[in-house]
Amino acid sequence: MRRPACLALAATVSVAACAQATRSSRTHHTATPLQRLAAIRRAQVWAPTDVASMDLRAGPQGPGAFAPDELVTCEYSNKPMSGRSPKFTCVKPPGDELKVKFGRNNGEVFAEVASSRLLWALGFAADRMYPVRVVCHGCPPQIQGTDMASIQRKAPGREVVTSDISGWEWPELDLVDPRAGGAPRAQRDALKLLAAFIQHTDSKPEQQRLLCVDPRAKKDEDDDETCQASVMMVHDLGLTFGRANLFNRRPVGSTNLAQWSSVPVWASATGTCIANIPRSQTGTLDNPLITDSGRAFLADLLVKLTDAQLHDLFEVSRFPRYATLTADSPDTSTVAQWVEAFKKKRAEIVNRACPS
């Protein structure tokens, strides 16, 4: 089946950049349950990239990109923010509204950059995350540590929500139908396995987004047409590169080498290929069964990452500069140790053979 023009574009510039080209004037559309289901059935999760040539240090480019460790000056905006991670909104003149996560002891500042760039390099849709330093004019005194911050640029597109559902649950990936133009199972299983690989513990629906990237989508608020080109993506990747845990505790679940390196990729040493990520209290991803085609699909992408790229990934994400919360248990991890842990876990995927 011929891919929509937007997704053909994604083959060279990523799904997120593809959505940039077809952005509507709205950020979301209240759909009916049937419209939402139709968008899920035809959703894509991946588009080809030249993995070995992806610049993981510079990250995704385009309007609003920031250089690694760039100093960003902005004006504080007193806007309510959701979630438990320290964050705030500020405006970079003349009117660029920025979502800023901050704090040297906030693991999400580091992990979200690494995970989003990993997904981006492999061809899975992700937000653009930039590691920066922020000078915030007008910020209240409790906002400190902005010398270690990250700025999020959402993957553009019209978010498909209903009156009672925002985002998507991981079992809903099984509703995607290749006969309707949706992603094949191998790609969907690869995304599940990648989520387990990075230990995406906070997998509640709001952490995923269903985006319409249909260039024919209308812009008026009364648009009730079914989206013909959609993407299912992981939206918030802050609680990764640690160990999935029941209560999504940040010190355990985010930027923790000891925890991440000790978690096997698979729930058992032999037998059925069940990815090892037990469901958290709020999560919807629960030890998914992976087909061998999905395992092989992800393995083929991961082996294309060079040692230099992996070094850039953890260095630009500033993992060694993360300050743990307890003085008696400091994080002394190095970039080299993170790279070595990544390669060992990658080998678990590459060397596994899953039963039919």
Residue pairs with C-beta under 8 A, 6 or more apart in sequence:
1 181
3 11
4 213
4 214
4 215
4 228
4 229
5 215
6 18
6 19
6 21
6 22
6 213
6 214
6 215
6 229
7 15
7 18
7 44
7 47
7 213
7 229
9 17
9 18
9 21
10 17
10 18
10 44
10 47
11 47
11 48
14 47
14 49
14 60
14 120
14 123
14 125
15 44
15 46
15 47
15 123
15 124
15 125
15 155
15 213
15 231
15 233
16 60
16 120
16 125
16 126
16 127
16 128
16 155
16 156
16 233
17 60
17 62
18 47
18 213
19 125
19 155
19 156
19 157
19 211
19 213
19 231
20 62
20 63
20 156
21 215
22 157
22 213
22 214
22 215
22 217
22 229
23 156
23 157
23 158
24 158
24 212
24 217
24 218
24 219
25 219
26 158
26 219
26 221
27 158
27 159
28 158
28 159
28 160
28 161
29 158
29 159
29 160
29 161
29 212
29 223
30 161
30 162
30 163
31 39
31 160
31 161
31 162
31 227
32 162
32 224
33 162
33 165
34 226
35 160
35 224
35 226
35 227
36 160
36 161
36 162
36 165
36 210
37 175
38 180
38 226
38 227
39 160
39 210
39 212
39 226
39 227
39 230
40 168
40 172
40 175
40 176
40 182
40 210
40 230
40 232
41 175
41 176
41 177
41 180
41 182
42 176
42 177
42 180
42 181
42 182
42 228
42 229
42 230
43 176
43 182
43 183
43 210
43 230
43 231
43 232
44 182
44 183
44 229
44 230
44 231
44 232
45 124
45 125
45 173
45 176
45 183
45 187
45 188
45 191
45 231
45 232
45 233
46 122
46 123
46 124
46 125
46 183
46 187
46 190
46 191
47 123
47 125
48 123
49 120
49 121
49 122
49 123
51 121
51 122
51 123
51 301
51 304
51 305
52 304
52 305
52 306
52 309
54 120
54 121
54 309
55 312
56 117
56 118
56 121
56 309
56 310
56 312
56 313
56 316
57 68
57 312
57 315
57 316
58 67
58 68
59 65
59 68
59 113
59 117
59 120
59 128
59 129
59 130
59 316
60 117
60 120
60 128
62 128
64 96
64 128
64 153
65 128
65 130
65 153
66 72
66 130
66 132
66 151
68 130
68 131
68 316
69 131
69 132
69 133
69 318
70 130
70 132
70 133
71 132
71 133
71 134
71 135
72 92
72 98
72 132
72 133
72 134
72 135
72 151
73 92
73 134
73 135
73 137
74 90
74 91
74 92
74 93
74 96
74 98
74 100
74 134
74 135
74 136
74 137
75 90
75 91
75 92
75 93
75 136
75 137
75 138
76 88
76 89
76 90
76 136
76 137
76 138
76 139
76 140
76 143
77 88
77 89
77 90
77 91
77 97
79 88
79 89
81 87
81 88
81 89
81 99
83 236
84 250
85 101
85 106
85 108
85 238
85 250
86 101
86 102
86 103
86 106
86 143
87 99
87 100
87 101
87 102
88 100
88 102
88 136
88 139
88 143
89 97
89 98
89 99
89 100
90 97
90 98
90 100
90 134
90 136
90 139
91 97
91 98
92 98
98 151
99 151
99 152
100 134
100 136
100 146
100 149
100 150
100 151
101 108
101 109
101 112
101 149
101 150
101 152
101 238
102 109
102 134
102 143
102 145
102 146
102 148
102 149
102 150
103 109
103 145
103 148
103 149
104 145
104 147
104 148
104 321
104 322
104 323
105 145
105 322
105 323
105 324
105 325
106 145
106 148
106 250
107 238
107 239
107 241
107 242
107 250
107 251
107 253
107 254
107 255
107 256
107 322
108 238
108 239
108 250
108 254
108 255
109 131
109 148
109 149
109 150
109 238
109 322
110 131
110 150
110 241
110 254
110 255
110 317
110 318
110 319
110 321
110 322
111 237
111 238
111 239
111 240
111 241
111 242
111 254
111 255
111 317
112 129
112 150
112 152
112 236
112 237
112 238
112 240
113 129
113 130
113 131
113 150
113 316
113 317
113 318
114 240
114 241
114 313
114 314
114 317
114 319
115 126
115 198
115 200
115 237
115 240
115 241
116 126
116 127
116 128
116 129
116 237
117 126
117 129
117 313
117 316
117 317
118 194
118 198
118 313
119 125
119 126
119 194
119 234
119 237
120 126
120 128
121 305
121 309
122 194
122 298
122 301
122 302
123 301
124 191
124 194
124 233
124 234
125 155
125 211
125 231
125 232
125 233
125 234
126 155
126 233
126 234
126 237
127 152
127 153
127 154
127 155
127 233
127 235
128 152
128 153
128 154
128 155
129 150
129 151
129 152
129 153
129 237
130 150
130 151
130 153
131 149
131 150
131 316
131 317
131 318
132 149
132 150
132 151
133 146
133 147
133 148
133 149
134 146
134 147
134 149
134 151
135 146
136 143
136 146
139 146
148 318
148 321
154 235
155 209
155 211
155 231
155 233
157 211
157 212
157 213
157 231
158 211
158 212
158 213
158 217
158 227
159 166
159 209
159 210
159 211
159 212
160 210
160 211
160 212
160 227
160 230
161 167
161 210
165 205
166 205
166 206
167 204
167 205
167 206
167 207
167 208
167 209
167 210
167 235
168 205
168 208
168 209
168 210
168 232
169 205
169 208
169 284
170 192
170 195
170 203
170 208
170 284
170 285
170 286
170 288
171 284
172 232
173 188
173 191
173 192
173 232
174 188
176 182
176 183
176 188
176 232
178 184
178 185
183 232
185 291
185 293
185 294
186 291
186 293
186 294
186 296
186 297
187 294
187 297
188 294
189 288
189 290
189 291
189 293
189 294
189 295
189 297
189 298
190 294
190 295
190 297
190 298
190 301
191 234
192 275
192 285
192 288
192 290
192 294
193 265
193 275
193 288
193 290
193 294
193 295
193 298
193 349
194 298
195 203
195 234
195 275
195 277
195 285
196 265
196 275
196 276
196 277
196 285
196 288
197 265
197 275
197 298
197 345
197 349
198 237
198 240
198 241
199 239
199 240
199 241
199 242
199 243
199 244
199 253
199 260
199 263
199 277
200 207
200 234
200 237
200 239
200 240
200 244
200 277
200 285
201 239
201 240
201 242
201 243
201 244
201 245
201 248
201 253
201 277
201 280
201 283
202 236
202 238
202 239
202 248
202 253
202 280
202 282
202 283
203 279
203 280
203 282
203 283
203 284
203 285
204 282
204 283
204 284
205 284
206 235
206 236
207 234
207 235
207 236
208 232
208 233
208 234
208 235
209 232
209 233
209 235
210 230
210 231
210 232
211 230
211 231
211 232
211 233
212 227
212 229
212 230
213 229
213 230
213 231
214 227
214 228
214 229
214 230
215 229
216 228
217 223
217 225
217 227
218 225
238 254
239 248
239 250
239 253
239 254
240 253
240 254
241 254
241 255
241 256
241 260
241 319
242 251
242 252
242 253
242 254
242 255
242 256
242 259
242 260
243 252
243 253
243 256
243 259
243 260
243 262
243 263
244 253
244 263
244 277
244 278
244 280
244 283
245 252
245 253
245 280
246 278
246 280
246 281
247 280
247 281
248 280
248 281
248 282
248 283
251 324
251 325
251 326
252 259
253 259
255 319
255 322
255 331
256 331
257 319
257 331
257 333
257 337
257 338
257 341
260 341
261 341
261 344
261 345
263 276
264 276
264 348
265 275
265 276
265 345
265 348
265 349
265 352
266 273
266 274
266 275
266 276
266 348
266 352
267 274
267 275
267 276
267 287
268 274
271 355
272 289
272 354
272 355
273 289
273 290
273 291
273 292
273 295
273 352
273 354
273 355
274 287
274 288
274 289
274 290
275 287
275 288
275 289
275 290
276 287
277 285
277 286
277 287
277 288
278 286
278 287
279 285
279 286
279 287
290 354
291 354
292 353
292 354
292 355
292 356
295 349
295 352
295 354
298 349
299 346
299 349
299 350
302 346
302 349
302 350
303 346
303 350
307 339
307 343
310 338
310 339
310 342
310 343
311 335
311 336
311 339
314 320
314 335
314 338
314 339
314 342
315 335
319 333
319 335
319 338
320 333
320 334
320 335
322 331
323 330
323 331
324 330
324 331
